[in-house]
Amino acid sequence: QAQLVESGGGLVQPGGSLRLSCVGSGIIFGIVDMGWYRQVPGKEREYVASITSGGSTDYVDSVKGRFSISRDNAKTTVYLQMNSLKPEDTAVYYCQAKFRSVTAWGQGTQVTVSS
């Protein structure tokens, strides 16, 4: 039922910027908490940022000051603006919707930061 589709990933040089988008469907978007996670091969999925249904944001320390999460409920979309990108940011980025104990994930979008 629930579907999340990420887009906006790609190849960018260190110091560059990307804006990821995640469009949700099949959910009451306005009442769910949204988040971004990332994963590299051989490692566990890592929390990056989140925004609650009320608009409260949170970030992992490594991206504070560089990334910004936002949402547009009318467009059922959550964004992740990524600035000053570093090679360590390279990963598959996943969008997450969470409502109580139920979690839905998108398919992921690849972000590669390399010169």
ABEGO torsion letter per residue (X at the ends): XBBBBBBGBEBBBBGBBBBBBBBBBGBBAAABBBBBBBBBBGBBBBBABBBBAAGBBBBBAAABGABBBBBBAAAGBBBBBBBGBBAAABBBBBBBBBBEABBBBBAEBBBBBBX
